[in-house]
């Protein structure tokens, strides 16, 4: 093997209470899933990137992206006070330069957890355990030996087919016994199980955004048993699970809804995917992923081959000045960053948020939003110089869709009016943003006032052209 193999490998299951520290992520821009490698019980954290609270809602008929009406007068007053050297008086006016209300800001949401239980496995008798994220091949695997059989679990998230696929197999027949149920479901959600399909759907209480997540279970051998809220497969040779999800969100101002029941989107996806095998879907997925990922390889000091487990790598890296260990760990980090961007930002989806597409909480840090005073820029700093320009297209579209609500903010805070004579006279956004046209300052001046945020983001957009020299895209999408 003439190159290094970039694999994040662990020799023990992850602590399911420490999500960021132990989980291994897969994603396709639209969907995210994280795995802990549990033996008798696996927790799979599932995400759909448009599942957000906040924004327009029947309970918020006056939602306006947080803008304070008439704030431009206070901006002018503060400017004059600063000019006159009246700094204490200027400080007193600063609260009038924040957003009018934080109601409707919202947060990125967890979709749910899938709990996959294996009733016939006793962890105490498992040997040769391994779980890994193969970055080069974009696939998650967990394997172990148990009672004379080798068990293998795989998962990947396909962008072309917009589906997450999971496979459970054993080297001996009739050894796969699994139960799929859900946890951390949203209030007033519904779980419906029929034949080999589990549907989970509802509308977020905060804004009535509709969502749908569905699993289709295909077994080779054994028996499927359905209950009111779970699917169980007994003594199969192998089992394949297809999962997808959607909402009725659309990046269309001011409604931000597409009017389509997400059930139709999910049905269309699953109908196409279930006509293909796990191997066929993976082949399509790998072809798509590798066309981006394989553009760049990184190798130091001629170190090649498979690398040790993360436990060994991190311990040796901290405690020694070993050139081989450094030449294994540092390229792994580099390629992991590229993997995360490919997995969380693809054309047609929202851009990568503060956590890409992965989130285990309905109250995540900083709302898991779009901080545009540096964080969103940072997400995409690697897009061009690691040859992943296509992953920046969601960012270009996101900025395009901020322009209309941003003109309202420009009017209310700076007196810059877009009208019939000057229909696009200027727009602005500040420190933080959401998928619902939130372009006003934050609710505290000291972190919420960032007037250069959009101008800074424009550097990311311009670099798309600088690196690709795509004049048609520059003309039609960027300029």
C-alpha positions as CSV (number, residue, x, y, z in Angstrom):
1,X,0.0,0.0,0.0
2,X,1.7,3.2,-1.2
3,X,-0.4,5.7,0.7
4,X,-1.7,6.2,4.3
5,X,-5.1,4.9,5.1
6,X,-7.2,7.5,6.9
7,X,-9.3,5.6,9.4
8,X,-10.5,6.9,12.8
9,X,-10.5,3.6,14.8
10,X,-11.5,2.8,18.4
11,X,-11.1,-0.5,20.2
12,X,-13.9,0.1,22.7
13,X,-17.5,1.3,22.4
14,X,-18.2,5.0,22.9
15,X,-19.8,6.4,26.0
16,X,-23.3,7.2,24.8
17,X,-23.6,10.1,27.3
18,X,-20.6,11.9,25.8
19,X,-21.8,12.6,22.2
20,X,-19.1,15.0,20.9
21,X,-16.2,13.0,22.4
22,X,-17.1,9.5,21.3
23,X,-19.5,9.5,18.3
24,X,-18.6,8.9,14.7
25,X,-20.5,11.0,12.1
26,X,-21.9,10.3,8.7
27,X,-23.8,12.8,6.6
28,X,-25.0,13.8,3.1
29,X,-25.7,17.5,3.4
30,X,-29.4,17.0,4.1
31,X,-29.1,14.3,6.8
32,X,-26.7,13.5,9.6
33,X,-26.3,10.5,11.8
34,X,-23.8,9.7,14.6
35,X,-22.9,6.3,16.0
36,X,-21.3,5.2,19.3
37,X,-20.7,1.6,18.4
38,X,-22.8,0.1,21.2
39,X,-22.7,-3.7,21.3
40,X,-26.1,-4.7,22.8
41,X,-27.7,-1.3,22.3
42,X,-26.7,1.3,19.7
43,X,-27.8,4.9,19.9
44,X,-28.0,6.6,16.5
45,X,-28.5,10.4,16.7
46,X,-30.4,11.5,13.7
47,X,-30.6,15.0,12.1
48,X,-32.4,16.8,9.2
49,X,-30.7,20.1,8.6
50,X,-33.9,22.2,8.0
51,X,-35.5,21.1,11.3
52,X,-35.5,24.4,13.2
53,X,-37.7,26.2,15.6
54,X,-38.2,30.0,15.2
55,X,-39.2,32.0,12.1
56,X,-42.7,32.7,10.9
57,X,-45.5,30.9,12.8
58,X,-49.2,31.3,13.4
59,X,-48.2,32.1,17.0
60,X,-45.9,34.9,15.6
61,X,-47.9,36.6,12.9
62,X,-45.7,39.7,13.2
63,X,-42.4,37.9,12.9
64,X,-39.9,40.2,11.1
65,X,-36.5,38.7,11.7
66,X,-36.0,40.5,15.0
67,X,-35.7,44.0,13.4
68,X,-36.3,47.0,15.6
69,X,-38.6,49.4,13.7
70,X,-37.0,52.9,13.4
71,X,-33.6,52.0,14.9
72,X,-31.9,54.1,12.3
73,X,-32.7,57.2,14.3
74,X,-30.8,55.8,17.3
75,X,-27.9,54.8,15.1
76,X,-27.6,58.3,13.9
77,X,-27.9,59.6,17.5
78,X,-25.2,57.4,18.7
79,X,-22.9,58.4,15.8
80,X,-23.5,62.1,16.7
81,X,-22.8,61.5,20.4
82,X,-19.6,59.7,19.6
83,X,-18.6,62.6,17.3
84,X,-19.2,65.0,20.0
85,X,-17.2,63.0,22.6
86,X,-20.3,62.3,24.7
87,X,-19.3,58.6,25.3
88,X,-21.4,58.0,28.4
89,X,-24.5,59.2,26.7
90,X,-23.7,57.0,23.7
91,X,-23.4,54.0,25.9
92,X,-26.8,54.6,27.3
93,X,-28.3,54.4,23.8
94,X,-26.7,51.2,22.8
95,X,-29.6,48.9,23.8
96,X,-31.6,50.7,21.1
97,X,-29.2,49.4,18.5
98,X,-30.0,45.7,19.3
99,X,-32.7,43.6,17.8
100,X,-36.3,44.4,18.7
101,X,-37.0,41.0,20.2
102,X,-35.3,37.6,20.3
103,X,-38.7,35.8,20.0
104,X,-38.6,33.7,16.9
105,X,-34.9,33.3,16.7
106,X,-35.2,29.6,17.3
107,X,-32.5,26.8,17.2
108,X,-31.5,23.8,15.2
109,X,-33.2,20.7,16.5
110,X,-32.5,17.0,17.0
111,X,-34.8,14.9,14.9
112,X,-34.7,11.9,17.2
113,X,-32.5,9.1,18.4
114,X,-32.9,5.6,16.8
115,X,-32.3,2.9,19.4
116,X,-31.1,-0.3,17.9
117,X,-31.2,-3.2,20.4
118,X,-29.6,-6.6,19.9
119,X,-31.3,-9.0,22.3
120,X,-29.0,-12.0,21.6
121,X,-25.7,-10.3,22.3
122,X,-24.0,-10.4,25.7
123,X,-21.2,-7.7,25.6
124,X,-19.2,-9.6,28.3
125,X,-18.5,-12.4,25.7
126,X,-17.5,-10.2,22.8
127,X,-14.0,-10.2,21.5
128,X,-12.0,-8.5,18.7
129,X,-14.1,-5.4,19.0
130,X,-13.5,-2.4,16.6
131,X,-15.5,0.6,15.5
132,X,-14.2,2.9,12.8
133,X,-14.9,5.7,10.4
134,X,-13.1,5.0,7.1
135,X,-12.6,8.5,5.8
136,X,-11.1,7.4,2.5
137,X,-14.2,5.4,1.7
138,X,-16.8,7.4,3.6
139,X,-18.3,4.5,5.6
140,X,-18.8,3.6,9.3
141,X,-18.1,0.1,10.5
142,X,-18.4,-1.7,13.8
143,X,-17.3,-5.3,14.1
144,X,-16.7,-8.0,16.8
145,X,-16.6,-11.7,17.3
146,X,-19.3,-13.4,19.4
147,X,-20.0,-17.1,20.0
148,X,-18.0,-18.3,16.9
149,X,-19.4,-15.7,14.5
150,X,-18.0,-12.4,13.2
151,X,-20.6,-9.6,13.3
152,X,-20.3,-6.6,11.0
153,X,-22.3,-3.4,11.1
154,X,-22.0,-0.7,8.4
155,X,-23.5,2.7,7.6
156,X,-23.1,5.4,5.1
157,X,-25.0,8.5,4.0
158,X,-25.6,9.0,0.3
159,X,-25.9,12.4,-1.3
160,X,-27.1,11.2,-4.7
161,X,-29.9,9.1,-3.1
162,X,-30.5,11.3,-0.1
163,X,-30.6,8.3,2.2
164,X,-28.8,6.8,5.2
165,X,-28.2,3.1,4.8
166,X,-27.3,0.6,7.6
167,X,-26.4,-3.0,7.3
168,X,-26.2,-5.7,10.0
169,X,-24.7,-9.1,9.2
170,X,-23.0,-12.2,10.7
171,X,-20.7,-14.8,9.3
172,X,-23.2,-17.4,10.6
173,X,-26.8,-17.7,9.7
174,X,-29.8,-16.6,11.8
175,X,-27.6,-14.6,14.2
176,X,-29.1,-11.1,13.6
177,X,-31.8,-10.2,16.2
178,X,-32.5,-6.5,16.3
179,X,-35.2,-4.1,17.5
180,X,-35.5,-0.5,16.2
181,X,-37.3,2.0,18.3
182,X,-37.1,5.8,18.8
183,X,-36.2,8.1,21.7
184,X,-36.1,11.8,22.3
185,X,-39.0,12.4,20.0
186,X,-40.7,15.8,19.7
187,X,-43.8,16.6,21.5
188,X,-47.0,15.6,19.8
189,X,-45.1,13.4,17.3
190,X,-46.6,10.2,15.9
191,X,-44.9,6.9,15.4
192,X,-46.6,4.5,13.0
193,X,-45.4,1.0,12.2
194,X,-46.7,-1.2,9.4
195,X,-45.2,-4.2,7.7
196,X,-41.5,-3.4,7.4
197,X,-41.7,0.4,7.8
198,X,-41.6,2.8,10.7
199,X,-42.8,6.3,10.2
200,X,-42.2,9.2,12.6
201,X,-43.9,12.5,11.9
202,X,-45.4,15.7,13.3
203,X,-45.1,19.4,13.4
204,X,-42.9,21.4,15.8
205,X,-45.0,23.1,18.4
206,X,-43.0,26.3,18.1
207,X,-43.6,27.1,14.4
208,X,-45.6,24.1,13.1
209,X,-42.8,23.1,10.7
210,X,-43.8,19.7,9.5
211,X,-41.2,16.8,9.6
212,X,-41.2,13.2,8.6
213,X,-38.5,10.5,9.2
214,X,-39.0,7.0,7.9
215,X,-37.2,3.6,8.2
216,X,-37.6,0.7,5.9
217,X,-36.3,-2.6,7.2
218,X,-35.3,-5.4,4.8
219,X,-34.4,-8.8,6.2
220,X,-32.7,-11.8,4.6
221,X,-34.1,-14.8,6.5
222,X,-35.7,-14.6,9.9
223,X,-39.0,-12.9,10.8
224,X,-40.2,-9.3,11.1
225,X,-42.4,-8.5,14.1
226,X,-44.1,-5.1,14.4
227,X,-45.3,-3.5,17.6
228,X,-47.1,-0.1,17.8
229,X,-43.8,1.8,18.1
230,X,-41.0,-0.5,17.0
231,X,-39.8,-3.0,14.4
232,X,-38.1,-6.2,15.5
233,X,-36.3,-8.8,13.3
234,X,-35.7,-12.2,14.8
235,X,-32.9,-14.6,13.7
236,X,-32.1,-13.1,10.3
237,X,-29.0,-13.8,8.2
238,X,-28.6,-10.1,7.6
239,X,-30.7,-6.9,7.8
240,X,-30.6,-3.7,5.9
241,X,-32.2,-0.4,7.1
242,X,-32.9,2.6,4.9
243,X,-33.6,5.9,6.6
244,X,-34.5,9.3,5.2
245,X,-36.2,12.5,6.5
246,X,-37.6,15.8,5.2
247,X,-39.5,18.9,6.4
248,X,-41.7,21.4,4.6
249,X,-39.1,24.2,5.0
250,X,-38.1,26.2,1.9
251,X,-35.7,29.1,1.8
252,X,-38.4,31.4,0.3
253,X,-39.0,34.7,2.1
254,X,-41.2,35.5,3.9
255,X,-43.2,32.2,4.4
256,X,-40.2,29.8,4.5
257,X,-42.5,26.8,3.6
258,X,-42.8,24.8,0.4
259,X,-46.4,23.7,0.9
260,X,-45.5,20.1,0.4
261,X,-46.2,17.4,3.0
262,X,-42.7,15.9,3.8
263,X,-44.3,12.5,3.6
264,X,-44.3,12.8,-0.2
265,X,-40.6,13.7,-0.3
266,X,-39.8,10.8,1.9
267,X,-41.9,8.3,-0.1
268,X,-40.3,9.4,-3.3
269,X,-36.8,8.9,-1.9
270,X,-37.5,5.5,-0.3
271,X,-39.3,4.1,-3.3
272,X,-36.2,4.7,-5.4
273,X,-33.8,3.5,-2.8
274,X,-35.5,0.3,-1.8
275,X,-35.2,-0.9,-5.4
276,X,-31.4,-1.0,-4.9
277,X,-29.3,-3.1,-2.7
278,X,-27.0,-1.8,0.1
279,X,-24.0,-2.6,-2.2
280,X,-25.6,-0.8,-5.2
281,X,-26.3,2.3,-3.1
282,X,-22.9,2.3,-1.6
283,X,-21.3,2.1,-5.1
284,X,-23.2,5.2,-6.1
285,X,-22.3,7.0,-2.9
286,X,-18.6,6.1,-3.1
287,X,-18.5,7.3,-6.7
288,X,-20.0,10.7,-5.7
289,X,-17.8,11.1,-2.6
290,X,-14.5,10.0,-4.0
291,X,-14.9,12.4,-7.0
292,X,-14.5,15.2,-4.4
293,X,-12.4,13.5,-1.7
294,X,-9.7,11.9,-3.9
295,X,-8.6,15.2,-5.4
296,X,-6.2,15.7,-2.5
297,X,-3.9,13.3,-0.8
298,X,-1.6,14.2,2.1
299,X,1.4,12.1,3.1
300,X,4.3,13.0,5.4
301,X,7.7,11.3,5.6
302,X,6.7,8.4,3.4
303,X,4.5,7.0,6.2
304,X,2.0,4.7,4.6
305,X,-0.5,1.9,5.4
306,X,-3.1,1.5,8.1
307,X,-2.7,3.7,11.2
308,X,-3.2,2.7,14.9
309,X,-6.4,3.2,17.0
310,X,-7.2,6.8,18.1
311,X,-6.5,5.8,21.7
312,X,-2.9,4.9,20.7
313,X,-2.4,7.8,18.3
314,X,-3.5,10.5,20.8
315,X,-1.6,9.0,23.7
316,X,1.7,8.6,21.7
317,X,1.3,12.0,20.1
318,X,1.0,13.8,23.4
319,X,3.8,11.9,25.2
320,X,6.4,11.5,22.5
321,X,8.1,13.4,19.7
322,X,7.6,10.5,17.3
323,X,7.8,11.5,13.6
324,X,5.8,8.4,12.5
325,X,2.9,9.2,14.9
326,X,2.8,12.8,13.8
327,X,2.8,11.7,10.2
328,X,-0.2,9.5,10.9
329,X,-2.3,11.8,13.1
330,X,-1.9,15.1,11.3
331,X,-3.0,14.0,7.8
332,X,-5.9,12.2,9.5
333,X,-7.1,15.5,11.0
334,X,-6.6,17.2,7.7
335,X,-8.7,14.6,5.8
336,X,-11.3,14.4,8.6
337,X,-11.9,18.2,8.1
338,X,-12.5,17.6,4.4
339,X,-14.7,14.6,5.1
340,X,-16.9,16.7,7.5
341,X,-17.3,19.5,4.9
342,X,-18.3,17.1,2.1
343,X,-20.7,15.4,4.5
344,X,-22.4,18.5,5.8
345,X,-22.5,20.9,2.8
346,X,-23.8,19.8,-0.6
347,X,-25.6,21.7,-3.3
348,X,-29.3,21.8,-2.6
349,X,-28.9,21.7,1.2
350,X,-28.4,24.5,3.7
351,X,-24.8,25.4,4.4
352,X,-22.9,23.8,7.3
353,X,-24.0,25.3,10.6
354,X,-22.0,25.6,13.8
355,X,-22.0,21.8,14.1
356,X,-22.1,21.0,10.4
357,X,-25.3,18.9,10.3
358,X,-24.9,17.0,13.5
359,X,-26.7,17.9,16.8
360,X,-27.9,15.8,19.8
361,X,-29.9,18.6,21.5
362,X,-33.0,20.8,21.1
363,X,-31.1,23.5,23.1
364,X,-27.7,23.3,21.4
365,X,-24.8,25.7,22.1
366,X,-25.3,29.1,20.4
367,X,-28.5,27.6,18.9
368,X,-26.3,25.6,16.5
369,X,-26.9,28.6,14.2
370,X,-25.0,30.5,11.5
371,X,-22.5,32.8,13.3
372,X,-21.4,35.1,10.5
373,X,-18.9,37.2,12.5
374,X,-16.3,34.4,11.8
375,X,-17.6,30.9,12.3
376,X,-19.4,30.5,9.0
377,X,-16.4,31.9,7.2
378,X,-14.2,29.4,9.0
379,X,-16.4,26.5,8.0
380,X,-15.5,27.2,4.4
381,X,-11.9,28.4,4.6
382,X,-10.8,24.9,3.6
383,X,-13.3,24.6,0.7
384,X,-11.2,26.1,-2.0
385,X,-7.6,25.4,-1.0
386,X,-8.4,21.7,-0.4
387,X,-10.2,21.5,-3.8
388,X,-13.8,21.2,-2.6
389,X,-15.3,24.3,-4.2
390,X,-18.6,22.5,-4.9
391,X,-19.2,22.4,-1.1
392,X,-19.4,26.2,-1.0
393,X,-22.4,26.4,-3.3
394,X,-24.9,26.2,-0.4
395,X,-23.1,29.2,1.1
396,X,-23.6,31.2,-2.1
397,X,-27.3,30.3,-2.1
398,X,-27.7,31.1,1.6
399,X,-26.3,34.6,1.1
400,X,-28.5,35.1,-2.0
401,X,-31.6,34.3,0.2
402,X,-30.5,36.7,2.9
403,X,-30.6,39.7,0.6
404,X,-34.4,40.3,0.7
405,X,-34.8,40.3,4.5
406,X,-31.4,42.0,4.8
407,X,-32.8,45.0,2.9
408,X,-35.4,45.4,5.7
409,X,-32.7,45.5,8.2
410,X,-30.7,48.0,6.2
411,X,-33.8,50.3,6.1
412,X,-34.7,49.9,9.8
413,X,-31.1,50.4,11.2
414,X,-29.3,52.5,8.6
415,X,-32.0,54.3,6.6
416,X,-31.0,52.6,3.4
417,X,-34.2,52.1,1.5
418,X,-34.7,49.8,-1.5
419,X,-37.7,51.0,-3.5
420,X,-38.9,51.1,-7.1
421,X,-36.2,53.5,-8.1
422,X,-33.4,51.7,-6.3
423,X,-34.8,48.1,-5.9
424,X,-31.5,46.7,-4.5
425,X,-30.0,49.7,-2.7
426,X,-28.2,47.6,0.0
427,X,-28.6,44.9,2.6
428,X,-27.0,43.8,5.7
429,X,-26.8,41.0,8.4
430,X,-25.0,41.0,11.7
431,X,-23.5,38.5,14.1
432,X,-25.8,35.6,13.8
433,X,-28.4,34.2,11.4
434,X,-30.9,31.5,10.9
435,X,-32.6,29.8,8.0
436,X,-35.6,32.2,8.5
437,X,-34.1,35.5,7.3
438,X,-32.8,36.7,10.7
439,X,-30.5,39.6,9.7
440,X,-31.0,42.0,12.6
441,X,-28.3,42.6,15.3
442,X,-28.3,40.3,18.3
443,X,-30.0,41.1,21.6
444,X,-26.8,42.4,23.3
445,X,-24.8,45.1,21.5
446,X,-21.4,43.9,22.6
447,X,-21.7,40.6,20.7
448,X,-24.6,41.3,18.5
449,X,-23.4,44.3,16.4
450,X,-21.2,43.1,13.6
451,X,-21.7,45.3,10.5
452,X,-18.9,43.9,8.5
453,X,-20.1,40.3,8.7
454,X,-21.6,40.1,5.2
455,X,-18.7,42.0,3.6
456,X,-16.4,39.4,5.1
457,X,-18.5,36.5,3.8
458,X,-18.3,38.1,0.3
459,X,-14.6,37.2,0.4
460,X,-15.6,33.5,0.7
461,X,-17.9,33.9,-2.3
462,X,-15.4,35.8,-4.4
463,X,-12.8,33.0,-3.8
464,X,-15.1,30.6,-5.5
465,X,-14.4,32.4,-8.7
466,X,-10.7,32.9,-7.9
467,X,-10.1,29.2,-7.4
468,X,-12.4,27.9,-10.2
469,X,-12.3,30.6,-12.8
470,X,-15.9,29.7,-13.5
471,X,-17.1,32.9,-15.2
472,X,-20.6,31.6,-15.9
473,X,-21.1,30.9,-12.2
474,X,-19.6,34.3,-11.3
475,X,-22.0,36.0,-13.7
476,X,-25.2,34.1,-13.0
477,X,-24.9,33.3,-9.3
478,X,-22.3,35.4,-7.6
479,X,-22.1,38.8,-9.2
